[in-house]
């Protein structure tokens, strides 16, 4: 164990930020930070589990450091929506923003 979480690869840090919101559970500017596979609870706002499960493939892609325009990678991050299309997220790896 290192840094309080399992020593699994990849361990890139990821930031998930709400960039547009029409949902009562989250607000624009809310952020969730991942350290490897774990949510950094001290730095993160609340997140809807439905949204988290819907954007999971993009968080994993960001953790691996992959940048694919086919997966909506643009301007240094992924832009994705929750399954209900109420919340838009920007997802960065290694906290470049």
Phi, psi and omega in degrees: 000138176218145178055027175082006176217166181302143180274069181256151175264146353274157181245029177295143174279145182229139174245129177245118183239137175283119182252345175206138184211130172235030184244146180280348185268341181225166177223156178305134181096345176299143181227148171234133181247134176248137171246101188061231183274358188253144173283130176280093186297328182292328183260347190263148170276175176293152176221142177289130182294325177300315178296315181301317179293325180291327182262002183308316180302325180284326176293321177294318178299318178295320178300326179278353178079018179278141179234105184234118175298333177295339178253022176074028174281124181202142178055039174085003180207169172269139175246114183222160181246152173293164182302333181271000180057034177258337184230129173258138180240146166251134184236119180246145172257154182055022175049051179287351177237000000 
